[in-house]
Amino acid sequence: MSHPILTSSVTKLSVNINKLATLRNARGHNRPDILQAARDIERFGAEGITVHPRPDERHIRYQDVRDLKAVVTTELNVEGNPTPDFLDLVREVRPEQVTLVPDAPDAITSNAGWDVIKHQDYLRDVVAELKALGCRVSIFLDPEVALVEAAVTTGTDRIELYTEAYARQYLADREQAVAPYRAASARAGQLGLGVNAGHDLDLDNLAWLQQQLPELAEVSIGHALVCDAIYLGLENTVQLYKRQLSGRNS
């Protein structure tokens, strides 16, 4: 049985600029200029800038995060595994949002959400410290209702649903692809948690996800958006992604 398309409020777009930093680092200079890119992306309409500094600093560097805090006028979302170095950076920068991601040091990209049940006590302590710094906290999570229910006990403000599985299955069966996300998002809303989403979202699959998750507050998109910008231009691409989130995509 198919479900009707649901109507949700406009979801905010936070642009992950890691891939721009990868391009910059390939030549060792400052082209593209990450700070100017963040300013421009905001000017083009994005409601946030996301960065995910990793221990080897292969794309976003810790100093980039410090510098971005001084220029981002919307919201700075800093993602990462709460290692001692990462937490030191967050204590210094105090971004508007911190998204906790259980990345291994050698991970190419995020590839799993937290086992919140197993790491509940640890995450509760980290969340409490980050909230005391004035940061909104989001926990990267697979779309499972039991994990959402465990996440609420950590004190987190939001969850970020890991959408790789949705994106992978979308073309074959978008209804089946979105079903677990709909259930997890609805449960989060019932429990008072905000809902973010990210990973492999693009111009093909974004609108359907947003339409089906009325609780969806924010998406974080980087790789696909930067790839599209090569052909379509950065300003146009940011606005196309915003259109997918506005309900005006048809």
Biotite code that builds the C-alpha atoms (Angstrom):
import biotite.structure as struc

atoms = struc.array([
    struc.Atom([0.000, 0.000, 0.000], chain_id="A", res_id=1, res_name="MET", atom_name="CA", element="C"),
    struc.Atom([1.478, 3.336, -1.020], chain_id="A", res_id=2, res_name="SER", atom_name="CA", element="C"),
    struc.Atom([1.565, 6.309, 1.295], chain_id="A", res_id=3, res_name="HIS", atom_name="CA", element="C"),
    struc.Atom([0.478, 9.792, 0.253], chain_id="A", res_id=4, res_name="PRO", atom_name="CA", element="C"),
    struc.Atom([3.057, 12.500, -0.117], chain_id="A", res_id=5, res_name="ILE", atom_name="CA", element="C"),
    struc.Atom([3.207, 14.403, 3.132], chain_id="A", res_id=6, res_name="LEU", atom_name="CA", element="C"),
    struc.Atom([3.550, 18.127, 3.429], chain_id="A", res_id=7, res_name="THR", atom_name="CA", element="C"),
    struc.Atom([6.366, 19.403, 5.608], chain_id="A", res_id=8, res_name="SER", atom_name="CA", element="C"),
    struc.Atom([7.829, 22.759, 6.415], chain_id="A", res_id=9, res_name="SER", atom_name="CA", element="C"),
    struc.Atom([10.852, 23.987, 4.527], chain_id="A", res_id=10, res_name="VAL", atom_name="CA", element="C"),
    struc.Atom([13.962, 22.073, 5.522], chain_id="A", res_id=11, res_name="THR", atom_name="CA", element="C"),
    struc.Atom([17.219, 23.987, 5.931], chain_id="A", res_id=12, res_name="LYS", atom_name="CA", element="C"),
    struc.Atom([20.188, 23.282, 3.674], chain_id="A", res_id=13, res_name="LEU", atom_name="CA", element="C"),
    struc.Atom([23.634, 23.063, 5.246], chain_id="A", res_id=14, res_name="SER", atom_name="CA", element="C"),
    struc.Atom([26.380, 22.705, 2.644], chain_id="A", res_id=15, res_name="VAL", atom_name="CA", element="C"),
    struc.Atom([29.317, 20.475, 3.493], chain_id="A", res_id=16, res_name="ASN", atom_name="CA", element="C"),
    struc.Atom([32.457, 22.107, 2.052], chain_id="A", res_id=17, res_name="ILE", atom_name="CA", element="C"),
    struc.Atom([34.895, 19.251, 2.707], chain_id="A", res_id=18, res_name="ASN", atom_name="CA", element="C"),
    struc.Atom([35.262, 18.515, -1.001], chain_id="A", res_id=19, res_name="LYS", atom_name="CA", element="C"),
    struc.Atom([36.221, 22.126, -1.720], chain_id="A", res_id=20, res_name="LEU", atom_name="CA", element="C"),
    struc.Atom([38.985, 21.748, 0.842], chain_id="A", res_id=21, res_name="ALA", atom_name="CA", element="C"),
    struc.Atom([40.096, 18.508, -0.843], chain_id="A", res_id=22, res_name="THR", atom_name="CA", element="C"),
    struc.Atom([40.474, 20.434, -4.102], chain_id="A", res_id=23, res_name="LEU", atom_name="CA", element="C"),
    struc.Atom([42.412, 23.198, -2.385], chain_id="A", res_id=24, res_name="ARG", atom_name="CA", element="C"),
    struc.Atom([44.756, 20.792, -0.651], chain_id="A", res_id=25, res_name="ASN", atom_name="CA", element="C"),
    struc.Atom([45.577, 19.033, -3.919], chain_id="A", res_id=26, res_name="ALA", atom_name="CA", element="C"),
    struc.Atom([47.737, 21.988, -4.940], chain_id="A", res_id=27, res_name="ARG", atom_name="CA", element="C"),
    struc.Atom([48.845, 23.249, -1.543], chain_id="A", res_id=28, res_name="GLY", atom_name="CA", element="C"),
    struc.Atom([47.706, 26.823, -2.099], chain_id="A", res_id=29, res_name="HIS", atom_name="CA", element="C"),
    struc.Atom([44.469, 28.612, -1.247], chain_id="A", res_id=30, res_name="ASN", atom_name="CA", element="C"),
    struc.Atom([42.410, 27.941, -4.343], chain_id="A", res_id=31, res_name="ARG", atom_name="CA", element="C"),
    struc.Atom([39.547, 27.612, -3.898], chain_id="A", res_id=32, res_name="PRO", atom_name="CA", element="C"),
    struc.Atom([39.460, 29.944, -0.919], chain_id="A", res_id=33, res_name="ASP", atom_name="CA", element="C"),
    struc.Atom([37.433, 28.038, 1.675], chain_id="A", res_id=34, res_name="ILE", atom_name="CA", element="C"),
    struc.Atom([36.384, 31.114, 3.622], chain_id="A", res_id=35, res_name="LEU", atom_name="CA", element="C"),
    struc.Atom([35.203, 32.936, 0.514], chain_id="A", res_id=36, res_name="GLN", atom_name="CA", element="C"),
    struc.Atom([33.384, 29.826, -0.647], chain_id="A", res_id=37, res_name="ALA", atom_name="CA", element="C"),
    struc.Atom([31.518, 29.647, 2.670], chain_id="A", res_id=38, res_name="ALA", atom_name="CA", element="C"),
    struc.Atom([30.563, 33.319, 2.385], chain_id="A", res_id=39, res_name="ARG", atom_name="CA", element="C"),
    struc.Atom([29.347, 32.810, -1.170], chain_id="A", res_id=40, res_name="ASP", atom_name="CA", element="C"),
    struc.Atom([27.386, 29.647, -0.361], chain_id="A", res_id=41, res_name="ILE", atom_name="CA", element="C"),
    struc.Atom([25.562, 31.536, 2.376], chain_id="A", res_id=42, res_name="GLU", atom_name="CA", element="C"),
    struc.Atom([24.938, 34.426, -0.022], chain_id="A", res_id=43, res_name="ARG", atom_name="CA", element="C"),
    struc.Atom([23.538, 31.967, -2.554], chain_id="A", res_id=44, res_name="PHE", atom_name="CA", element="C"),
    struc.Atom([20.940, 30.884, -0.007], chain_id="A", res_id=45, res_name="GLY", atom_name="CA", element="C"),
    struc.Atom([22.281, 28.061, 2.160], chain_id="A", res_id=46, res_name="ALA", atom_name="CA", element="C"),
    struc.Atom([21.233, 28.216, 5.797], chain_id="A", res_id=47, res_name="GLU", atom_name="CA", element="C"),
    struc.Atom([24.370, 26.574, 7.153], chain_id="A", res_id=48, res_name="GLY", atom_name="CA", element="C"),
    struc.Atom([27.933, 25.429, 6.526], chain_id="A", res_id=49, res_name="ILE", atom_name="CA", element="C"),
    struc.Atom([29.037, 21.925, 7.521], chain_id="A", res_id=50, res_name="THR", atom_name="CA", element="C"),
    struc.Atom([32.616, 20.713, 7.974], chain_id="A", res_id=51, res_name="VAL", atom_name="CA", element="C"),
    struc.Atom([33.991, 17.371, 9.082], chain_id="A", res_id=52, res_name="HIS", atom_name="CA", element="C"),
    struc.Atom([37.638, 17.699, 10.129], chain_id="A", res_id=53, res_name="PRO", atom_name="CA", element="C"),
    struc.Atom([39.395, 14.353, 10.335], chain_id="A", res_id=54, res_name="ARG", atom_name="CA", element="C"),
    struc.Atom([42.571, 13.539, 12.278], chain_id="A", res_id=55, res_name="PRO", atom_name="CA", element="C"),
    struc.Atom([44.773, 13.543, 9.167], chain_id="A", res_id=56, res_name="ASP", atom_name="CA", element="C"),
    struc.Atom([43.295, 16.879, 8.000], chain_id="A", res_id=57, res_name="GLU", atom_name="CA", element="C"),
    struc.Atom([43.119, 15.559, 4.441], chain_id="A", res_id=58, res_name="ARG", atom_name="CA", element="C"),
    struc.Atom([40.404, 18.051, 3.574], chain_id="A", res_id=59, res_name="HIS", atom_name="CA", element="C"),
    struc.Atom([39.101, 20.458, 6.227], chain_id="A", res_id=60, res_name="ILE", atom_name="CA", element="C"),
    struc.Atom([41.862, 21.427, 8.623], chain_id="A", res_id=61, res_name="ARG", atom_name="CA", element="C"),
    struc.Atom([41.383, 22.319, 12.262], chain_id="A", res_id=62, res_name="TYR", atom_name="CA", element="C"),
    struc.Atom([42.525, 25.854, 11.471], chain_id="A", res_id=63, res_name="GLN", atom_name="CA", element="C"),
    struc.Atom([39.817, 26.071, 8.795], chain_id="A", res_id=64, res_name="ASP", atom_name="CA", element="C"),
    struc.Atom([37.217, 25.429, 11.484], chain_id="A", res_id=65, res_name="VAL", atom_name="CA", element="C"),
    struc.Atom([38.624, 28.220, 13.628], chain_id="A", res_id=66, res_name="ARG", atom_name="CA", element="C"),
    struc.Atom([38.663, 30.596, 10.669], chain_id="A", res_id=67, res_name="ASP", atom_name="CA", element="C"),
    struc.Atom([35.167, 29.635, 9.526], chain_id="A", res_id=68, res_name="LEU", atom_name="CA", element="C"),
    struc.Atom([33.696, 30.376, 12.928], chain_id="A", res_id=69, res_name="LYS", atom_name="CA", element="C"),
    struc.Atom([34.699, 34.004, 12.421], chain_id="A", res_id=70, res_name="ALA", atom_name="CA", element="C"),
    struc.Atom([33.015, 34.354, 9.003], chain_id="A", res_id=71, res_name="VAL", atom_name="CA", element="C"),
    struc.Atom([29.969, 32.058, 8.936], chain_id="A", res_id=72, res_name="VAL", atom_name="CA", element="C"),
    struc.Atom([26.849, 34.109, 9.609], chain_id="A", res_id=73, res_name="THR", atom_name="CA", element="C"),
    struc.Atom([24.232, 31.333, 9.414], chain_id="A", res_id=74, res_name="THR", atom_name="CA", element="C"),
    struc.Atom([25.121, 28.188, 11.362], chain_id="A", res_id=75, res_name="GLU", atom_name="CA", element="C"),
    struc.Atom([28.404, 26.316, 11.553], chain_id="A", res_id=76, res_name="LEU", atom_name="CA", element="C"),
    struc.Atom([27.905, 22.568, 11.929], chain_id="A", res_id=77, res_name="ASN", atom_name="CA", element="C"),
    struc.Atom([31.056, 20.664, 12.895], chain_id="A", res_id=78, res_name="VAL", atom_name="CA", element="C"),
    struc.Atom([30.929, 16.896, 12.473], chain_id="A", res_id=79, res_name="GLU", atom_name="CA", element="C"),
    struc.Atom([33.281, 14.331, 13.885], chain_id="A", res_id=80, res_name="GLY", atom_name="CA", element="C"),
    struc.Atom([34.195, 11.579, 16.268], chain_id="A", res_id=81, res_name="ASN", atom_name="CA", element="C"),
    struc.Atom([34.509, 13.085, 19.759], chain_id="A", res_id=82, res_name="PRO", atom_name="CA", element="C"),
    struc.Atom([38.185, 12.264, 20.233], chain_id="A", res_id=83, res_name="THR", atom_name="CA", element="C"),
    struc.Atom([40.202, 14.429, 22.639], chain_id="A", res_id=84, res_name="PRO", atom_name="CA", element="C"),
    struc.Atom([41.550, 16.597, 19.801], chain_id="A", res_id=85, res_name="ASP", atom_name="CA", element="C"),
    struc.Atom([38.092, 17.063, 18.299], chain_id="A", res_id=86, res_name="PHE", atom_name="CA", element="C"),
    struc.Atom([36.604, 18.009, 21.654], chain_id="A", res_id=87, res_name="LEU", atom_name="CA", element="C"),
    struc.Atom([39.423, 20.495, 22.268], chain_id="A", res_id=88, res_name="ASP", atom_name="CA", element="C"),
    struc.Atom([38.611, 22.125, 18.931], chain_id="A", res_id=89, res_name="LEU", atom_name="CA", element="C"),
    struc.Atom([34.918, 22.307, 19.733], chain_id="A", res_id=90, res_name="VAL", atom_name="CA", element="C"),
    struc.Atom([35.622, 23.822, 23.150], chain_id="A", res_id=91, res_name="ARG", atom_name="CA", element="C"),
    struc.Atom([37.628, 26.525, 21.417], chain_id="A", res_id=92, res_name="GLU", atom_name="CA", element="C"),
    struc.Atom([35.306, 27.214, 18.479], chain_id="A", res_id=93, res_name="VAL", atom_name="CA", element="C"),
    struc.Atom([31.876, 26.566, 20.026], chain_id="A", res_id=94, res_name="ARG", atom_name="CA", element="C"),
    struc.Atom([29.981, 26.053, 16.763], chain_id="A", res_id=95, res_name="PRO", atom_name="CA", element="C"),
    struc.Atom([26.225, 26.362, 16.647], chain_id="A", res_id=96, res_name="GLU", atom_name="CA", element="C"),
    struc.Atom([25.880, 22.612, 16.091], chain_id="A", res_id=97, res_name="GLN", atom_name="CA", element="C"),
    struc.Atom([28.094, 19.590, 16.711], chain_id="A", res_id=98, res_name="VAL", atom_name="CA", element="C"),
    struc.Atom([27.215, 16.346, 14.961], chain_id="A", res_id=99, res_name="THR", atom_name="CA", element="C"),
    struc.Atom([28.758, 13.298, 16.596], chain_id="A", res_id=100, res_name="LEU", atom_name="CA", element="C"),
    struc.Atom([29.877, 10.683, 14.044], chain_id="A", res_id=101, res_name="VAL", atom_name="CA", element="C"),
    struc.Atom([31.598, 7.374, 14.987], chain_id="A", res_id=102, res_name="PRO", atom_name="CA", element="C"),
    struc.Atom([34.246, 7.538, 12.254], chain_id="A", res_id=103, res_name="ASP", atom_name="CA", element="C"),
    struc.Atom([37.353, 5.417, 12.397], chain_id="A", res_id=104, res_name="ALA", atom_name="CA", element="C"),
    struc.Atom([40.514, 7.507, 11.813], chain_id="A", res_id=105, res_name="PRO", atom_name="CA", element="C"),
    struc.Atom([41.062, 5.943, 8.374], chain_id="A", res_id=106, res_name="ASP", atom_name="CA", element="C"),
    struc.Atom([37.451, 6.182, 7.180], chain_id="A", res_id=107, res_name="ALA", atom_name="CA", element="C"),
    struc.Atom([37.106, 7.566, 3.662], chain_id="A", res_id=108, res_name="ILE", atom_name="CA", element="C"),
    struc.Atom([33.674, 8.868, 4.533], chain_id="A", res_id=109, res_name="THR", atom_name="CA", element="C"),
    struc.Atom([31.088, 8.277, 7.235], chain_id="A", res_id=110, res_name="SER", atom_name="CA", element="C"),
    struc.Atom([29.835, 4.726, 6.902], chain_id="A", res_id=111, res_name="ASN", atom_name="CA", element="C"),
    struc.Atom([27.747, 3.926, 10.001], chain_id="A", res_id=112, res_name="ALA", atom_name="CA", element="C"),
    struc.Atom([25.704, 5.537, 12.704], chain_id="A", res_id=113, res_name="GLY", atom_name="CA", element="C"),
    struc.Atom([26.246, 5.186, 16.430], chain_id="A", res_id=114, res_name="TRP", atom_name="CA", element="C"),
    struc.Atom([25.296, 2.101, 18.378], chain_id="A", res_id=115, res_name="ASP", atom_name="CA", element="C"),
    struc.Atom([23.585, 4.346, 20.889], chain_id="A", res_id=116, res_name="VAL", atom_name="CA", element="C"),
    struc.Atom([22.508, 1.445, 23.061], chain_id="A", res_id=117, res_name="ILE", atom_name="CA", element="C"),
    struc.Atom([26.093, 0.238, 23.533], chain_id="A", res_id=118, res_name="LYS", atom_name="CA", element="C"),
    struc.Atom([27.607, 3.719, 23.895], chain_id="A", res_id=119, res_name="HIS", atom_name="CA", element="C"),
    struc.Atom([24.750, 5.371, 25.754], chain_id="A", res_id=120, res_name="GLN", atom_name="CA", element="C"),
    struc.Atom([26.684, 6.388, 28.869], chain_id="A", res_id=121, res_name="ASP", atom_name="CA", element="C"),
    struc.Atom([29.642, 7.701, 26.870], chain_id="A", res_id=122, res_name="TYR", atom_name="CA", element="C"),
    struc.Atom([27.425, 9.737, 24.580], chain_id="A", res_id=123, res_name="LEU", atom_name="CA", element="C"),
    struc.Atom([25.446, 11.105, 27.511], chain_id="A", res_id=124, res_name="ARG", atom_name="CA", element="C"),
    struc.Atom([28.636, 12.561, 29.000], chain_id="A", res_id=125, res_name="ASP", atom_name="CA", element="C"),
    struc.Atom([29.799, 14.045, 25.684], chain_id="A", res_id=126, res_name="VAL", atom_name="CA", element="C"),
    struc.Atom([26.390, 15.529, 24.913], chain_id="A", res_id=127, res_name="VAL", atom_name="CA", element="C"),
    struc.Atom([26.180, 17.124, 28.345], chain_id="A", res_id=128, res_name="ALA", atom_name="CA", element="C"),
    struc.Atom([29.561, 18.808, 27.912], chain_id="A", res_id=129, res_name="GLU", atom_name="CA", element="C"),
    struc.Atom([28.768, 20.093, 24.435], chain_id="A", res_id=130, res_name="LEU", atom_name="CA", element="C"),
    struc.Atom([25.396, 21.461, 25.484], chain_id="A", res_id=131, res_name="LYS", atom_name="CA", element="C"),
    struc.Atom([27.093, 23.220, 28.399], chain_id="A", res_id=132, res_name="ALA", atom_name="CA", element="C"),
    struc.Atom([29.255, 24.991, 25.802], chain_id="A", res_id=133, res_name="LEU", atom_name="CA", element="C"),
    struc.Atom([26.097, 26.297, 24.125], chain_id="A", res_id=134, res_name="GLY", atom_name="CA", element="C"),
    struc.Atom([26.208, 23.930, 21.127], chain_id="A", res_id=135, res_name="CYS", atom_name="CA", element="C"),
    struc.Atom([23.209, 22.149, 19.703], chain_id="A", res_id=136, res_name="ARG", atom_name="CA", element="C"),
    struc.Atom([24.074, 18.435, 19.540], chain_id="A", res_id=137, res_name="VAL", atom_name="CA", element="C"),
    struc.Atom([23.083, 15.904, 16.891], chain_id="A", res_id=138, res_name="SER", atom_name="CA", element="C"),
    struc.Atom([23.964, 12.194, 16.860], chain_id="A", res_id=139, res_name="ILE", atom_name="CA", element="C"),
    struc.Atom([24.545, 10.400, 13.542], chain_id="A", res_id=140, res_name="PHE", atom_name="CA", element="C"),
    struc.Atom([22.176, 7.442, 13.518], chain_id="A", res_id=141, res_name="LEU", atom_name="CA", element="C"),
    struc.Atom([20.998, 4.542, 11.374], chain_id="A", res_id=142, res_name="ASP", atom_name="CA", element="C"),
    struc.Atom([17.213, 4.638, 10.784], chain_id="A", res_id=143, res_name="PRO", atom_name="CA", element="C"),
    struc.Atom([16.109, 2.286, 13.552], chain_id="A", res_id=144, res_name="GLU", atom_name="CA", element="C"),
    struc.Atom([13.378, 3.143, 16.028], chain_id="A", res_id=145, res_name="VAL", atom_name="CA", element="C"),
    struc.Atom([15.195, 1.388, 18.901], chain_id="A", res_id=146, res_name="ALA", atom_name="CA", element="C"),
    struc.Atom([18.259, 3.588, 18.310], chain_id="A", res_id=147, res_name="LEU", atom_name="CA", element="C"),
    struc.Atom([16.116, 6.715, 18.267], chain_id="A", res_id=148, res_name="VAL", atom_name="CA", element="C"),
    struc.Atom([14.609, 5.702, 21.593], chain_id="A", res_id=149, res_name="GLU", atom_name="CA", element="C"),
    struc.Atom([18.071, 5.130, 23.039], chain_id="A", res_id=150, res_name="ALA", atom_name="CA", element="C"),
    struc.Atom([19.320, 8.444, 21.637], chain_id="A", res_id=151, res_name="ALA", atom_name="CA", element="C"),
    struc.Atom([16.764, 10.461, 23.564], chain_id="A", res_id=152, res_name="VAL", atom_name="CA", element="C"),
    struc.Atom([18.245, 9.224, 26.855], chain_id="A", res_id=153, res_name="THR", atom_name="CA", element="C"),
    struc.Atom([21.608, 10.808, 25.976], chain_id="A", res_id=154, res_name="THR", atom_name="CA", element="C"),
    struc.Atom([20.109, 14.290, 26.134], chain_id="A", res_id=155, res_name="GLY", atom_name="CA", element="C"),
    struc.Atom([20.897, 15.044, 22.486], chain_id="A", res_id=156, res_name="THR", atom_name="CA", element="C"),
    struc.Atom([18.916, 17.785, 20.779], chain_id="A", res_id=157, res_name="ASP", atom_name="CA", element="C"),
    struc.Atom([18.731, 16.084, 17.397], chain_id="A", res_id=158, res_name="ARG", atom_name="CA", element="C"),
    struc.Atom([19.593, 12.983, 15.460], chain_id="A", res_id=159, res_name="ILE", atom_name="CA", element="C"),
    struc.Atom([21.048, 12.919, 11.948], chain_id="A", res_id=160, res_name="GLU", atom_name="CA", element="C"),
    struc.Atom([19.682, 10.022, 9.937], chain_id="A", res_id=161, res_name="LEU", atom_name="CA", element="C"),
    struc.Atom([22.378, 8.304, 7.865], chain_id="A", res_id=162, res_name="TYR", atom_name="CA", element="C"),
    struc.Atom([20.823, 8.210, 4.399], chain_id="A", res_id=163, res_name="THR", atom_name="CA", element="C"),
    struc.Atom([23.211, 6.056, 2.337], chain_id="A", res_id=164, res_name="GLU", atom_name="CA", element="C"),
    struc.Atom([20.808, 3.093, 2.393], chain_id="A", res_id=165, res_name="ALA", atom_name="CA", element="C"),
    struc.Atom([17.948, 5.332, 1.280], chain_id="A", res_id=166, res_name="TYR", atom_name="CA", element="C"),
    struc.Atom([19.979, 6.770, -1.595], chain_id="A", res_id=167, res_name="ALA", atom_name="CA", element="C"),
    struc.Atom([21.171, 3.336, -2.715], chain_id="A", res_id=168, res_name="ARG", atom_name="CA", element="C"),
    struc.Atom([17.646, 1.904, -2.878], chain_id="A", res_id=169, res_name="GLN", atom_name="CA", element="C"),
    struc.Atom([15.814, 5.021, -4.070], chain_id="A", res_id=170, res_name="TYR", atom_name="CA", element="C"),
    struc.Atom([15.772, 4.300, -7.810], chain_id="A", res_id=171, res_name="LEU", atom_name="CA", element="C"),
    struc.Atom([14.653, 0.688, -7.355], chain_id="A", res_id=172, res_name="ALA", atom_name="CA", element="C"),
    struc.Atom([11.828, 1.355, -4.864], chain_id="A", res_id=173, res_name="ASP", atom_name="CA", element="C"),
    struc.Atom([11.591, 4.766, -3.268], chain_id="A", res_id=174, res_name="ARG", atom_name="CA", element="C"),
    struc.Atom([8.684, 3.772, -1.022], chain_id="A", res_id=175, res_name="GLU", atom_name="CA", element="C"),
    struc.Atom([10.611, 0.867, 0.472], chain_id="A", res_id=176, res_name="GLN", atom_name="CA", element="C"),
    struc.Atom([13.725, 3.018, 0.656], chain_id="A", res_id=177, res_name="ALA", atom_name="CA", element="C"),
    struc.Atom([12.084, 5.712, 2.730], chain_id="A", res_id=178, res_name="VAL", atom_name="CA", element="C"),
    struc.Atom([9.988, 3.489, 5.016], chain_id="A", res_id=179, res_name="ALA", atom_name="CA", element="C"),
    struc.Atom([12.532, 3.005, 7.838], chain_id="A", res_id=180, res_name="PRO", atom_name="CA", element="C"),
    struc.Atom([13.404, 6.705, 7.729], chain_id="A", res_id=181, res_name="TYR", atom_name="CA", element="C"),
    struc.Atom([9.757, 7.651, 8.006], chain_id="A", res_id=182, res_name="ARG", atom_name="CA", element="C"),
    struc.Atom([9.367, 5.427, 11.069], chain_id="A", res_id=183, res_name="ALA", atom_name="CA", element="C"),
    struc.Atom([12.555, 6.670, 12.743], chain_id="A", res_id=184, res_name="ALA", atom_name="CA", element="C"),
    struc.Atom([11.773, 10.304, 12.013], chain_id="A", res_id=185, res_name="SER", atom_name="CA", element="C"),
    struc.Atom([8.218, 10.004, 13.312], chain_id="A", res_id=186, res_name="ALA", atom_name="CA", element="C"),
    struc.Atom([9.442, 8.386, 16.531], chain_id="A", res_id=187, res_name="ARG", atom_name="CA", element="C"),
    struc.Atom([12.009, 11.129, 16.986], chain_id="A", res_id=188, res_name="ALA", atom_name="CA", element="C"),
    struc.Atom([9.282, 13.722, 16.626], chain_id="A", res_id=189, res_name="GLY", atom_name="CA", element="C"),
    struc.Atom([7.168, 11.953, 19.229], chain_id="A", res_id=190, res_name="GLN", atom_name="CA", element="C"),
    struc.Atom([10.116, 11.995, 21.630], chain_id="A", res_id=191, res_name="LEU", atom_name="CA", element="C"),
    struc.Atom([10.902, 15.659, 21.067], chain_id="A", res_id=192, res_name="GLY", atom_name="CA", element="C"),
    struc.Atom([14.082, 15.132, 19.059], chain_id="A", res_id=193, res_name="LEU", atom_name="CA", element="C"),
    struc.Atom([14.915, 17.265, 16.050], chain_id="A", res_id=194, res_name="GLY", atom_name="CA", element="C"),
    struc.Atom([15.703, 15.398, 12.842], chain_id="A", res_id=195, res_name="VAL", atom_name="CA", element="C"),
    struc.Atom([18.567, 16.076, 10.423], chain_id="A", res_id=196, res_name="ASN", atom_name="CA", element="C"),
    struc.Atom([19.659, 13.856, 7.534], chain_id="A", res_id=197, res_name="ALA", atom_name="CA", element="C"),
    struc.Atom([22.708, 13.411, 5.369], chain_id="A", res_id=198, res_name="GLY", atom_name="CA", element="C"),
    struc.Atom([24.867, 11.202, 3.135], chain_id="A", res_id=199, res_name="HIS", atom_name="CA", element="C"),
    struc.Atom([24.467, 10.608, -0.601], chain_id="A", res_id=200, res_name="ASP", atom_name="CA", element="C"),
    struc.Atom([21.506, 12.946, -0.937], chain_id="A", res_id=201, res_name="LEU", atom_name="CA", element="C"),
    struc.Atom([21.278, 14.563, -4.353], chain_id="A", res_id=202, res_name="ASP", atom_name="CA", element="C"),
    struc.Atom([18.964, 16.361, -6.782], chain_id="A", res_id=203, res_name="LEU", atom_name="CA", element="C"),
    struc.Atom([17.235, 13.087, -7.681], chain_id="A", res_id=204, res_name="ASP", atom_name="CA", element="C"),
    struc.Atom([16.378, 11.731, -4.237], chain_id="A", res_id=205, res_name="ASN", atom_name="CA", element="C"),
    struc.Atom([16.217, 14.769, -1.956], chain_id="A", res_id=206, res_name="LEU", atom_name="CA", element="C"),
    struc.Atom([12.688, 16.037, -2.600], chain_id="A", res_id=207, res_name="ALA", atom_name="CA", element="C"),
    struc.Atom([11.026, 12.662, -1.938], chain_id="A", res_id=208, res_name="TRP", atom_name="CA", element="C"),
    struc.Atom([12.824, 12.293, 1.379], chain_id="A", res_id=209, res_name="LEU", atom_name="CA", element="C"),
    struc.Atom([11.850, 15.796, 2.451], chain_id="A", res_id=210, res_name="GLN", atom_name="CA", element="C"),
    struc.Atom([8.231, 15.255, 1.442], chain_id="A", res_id=211, res_name="GLN", atom_name="CA", element="C"),
    struc.Atom([8.012, 12.032, 3.420], chain_id="A", res_id=212, res_name="GLN", atom_name="CA", element="C"),
    struc.Atom([9.646, 13.289, 6.646], chain_id="A", res_id=213, res_name="LEU", atom_name="CA", element="C"),
    struc.Atom([7.628, 16.219, 7.997], chain_id="A", res_id=214, res_name="PRO", atom_name="CA", element="C"),
    struc.Atom([9.965, 16.357, 10.999], chain_id="A", res_id=215, res_name="GLU", atom_name="CA", element="C"),
    struc.Atom([13.049, 16.998, 8.849], chain_id="A", res_id=216, res_name="LEU", atom_name="CA", element="C"),
    struc.Atom([14.733, 20.182, 10.063], chain_id="A", res_id=217, res_name="ALA", atom_name="CA", element="C"),
    struc.Atom([18.012, 20.139, 8.126], chain_id="A", res_id=218, res_name="GLU", atom_name="CA", element="C"),
    struc.Atom([19.972, 18.234, 5.519], chain_id="A", res_id=219, res_name="VAL", atom_name="CA", element="C"),
    struc.Atom([23.741, 18.315, 5.152], chain_id="A", res_id=220, res_name="SER", atom_name="CA", element="C"),
    struc.Atom([24.930, 17.823, 1.572], chain_id="A", res_id=221, res_name="ILE", atom_name="CA", element="C"),
    struc.Atom([28.436, 18.074, 0.196], chain_id="A", res_id=222, res_name="GLY", atom_name="CA", element="C"),
    struc.Atom([29.777, 15.594, -2.338], chain_id="A", res_id=223, res_name="HIS", atom_name="CA", element="C"),
    struc.Atom([26.846, 15.540, -4.760], chain_id="A", res_id=224, res_name="ALA", atom_name="CA", element="C"),
    struc.Atom([26.347, 19.288, -4.514], chain_id="A", res_id=225, res_name="LEU", atom_name="CA", element="C"),
    struc.Atom([29.980, 20.039, -5.319], chain_id="A", res_id=226, res_name="VAL", atom_name="CA", element="C"),
    struc.Atom([29.912, 17.555, -8.218], chain_id="A", res_id=227, res_name="CYS", atom_name="CA", element="C"),
    struc.Atom([26.780, 19.202, -9.615], chain_id="A", res_id=228, res_name="ASP", atom_name="CA", element="C"),
    struc.Atom([28.374, 22.623, -9.251], chain_id="A", res_id=229, res_name="ALA", atom_name="CA", element="C"),
    struc.Atom([31.135, 21.619, -11.698], chain_id="A", res_id=230, res_name="ILE", atom_name="CA", element="C"),
    struc.Atom([28.509, 21.478, -14.445], chain_id="A", res_id=231, res_name="TYR", atom_name="CA", element="C"),
    struc.Atom([25.817, 23.836, -13.170], chain_id="A", res_id=232, res_name="LEU", atom_name="CA", element="C"),
    struc.Atom([27.734, 26.500, -11.264], chain_id="A", res_id=233, res_name="GLY", atom_name="CA", element="C"),
    struc.Atom([27.818, 26.876, -7.501], chain_id="A", res_id=234, res_name="LEU", atom_name="CA", element="C"),
    struc.Atom([25.177, 29.582, -7.143], chain_id="A", res_id=235, res_name="GLU", atom_name="CA", element="C"),
    struc.Atom([22.709, 27.791, -9.400], chain_id="A", res_id=236, res_name="ASN", atom_name="CA", element="C"),
    struc.Atom([23.360, 24.454, -7.690], chain_id="A", res_id=237, res_name="THR", atom_name="CA", element="C"),
    struc.Atom([22.754, 25.766, -4.174], chain_id="A", res_id=238, res_name="VAL", atom_name="CA", element="C"),
    struc.Atom([19.474, 27.254, -5.338], chain_id="A", res_id=239, res_name="GLN", atom_name="CA", element="C"),
    struc.Atom([18.458, 24.022, -7.087], chain_id="A", res_id=240, res_name="LEU", atom_name="CA", element="C"),
    struc.Atom([19.002, 22.089, -3.865], chain_id="A", res_id=241, res_name="TYR", atom_name="CA", element="C"),
    struc.Atom([17.016, 24.653, -1.917], chain_id="A", res_id=242, res_name="LYS", atom_name="CA", element="C"),
    struc.Atom([14.213, 24.287, -4.433], chain_id="A", res_id=243, res_name="ARG", atom_name="CA", element="C"),
    struc.Atom([14.103, 20.530, -3.769], chain_id="A", res_id=244, res_name="GLN", atom_name="CA", element="C"),
    struc.Atom([13.520, 21.341, -0.104], chain_id="A", res_id=245, res_name="LEU", atom_name="CA", element="C"),
    struc.Atom([10.849, 23.959, -0.708], chain_id="A", res_id=246, res_name="SER", atom_name="CA", element="C"),
    struc.Atom([8.146, 21.819, -2.296], chain_id="A", res_id=247, res_name="GLY", atom_name="CA", element="C"),
    struc.Atom([8.556, 23.748, -5.568], chain_id="A", res_id=248, res_name="ARG", atom_name="CA", element="C"),
    struc.Atom([10.628, 21.094, -7.309], chain_id="A", res_id=249, res_name="ASN", atom_name="CA", element="C"),
    struc.Atom([7.993, 19.793, -9.713], chain_id="A", res_id=250, res_name="SER", atom_name="CA", element="C"),
])
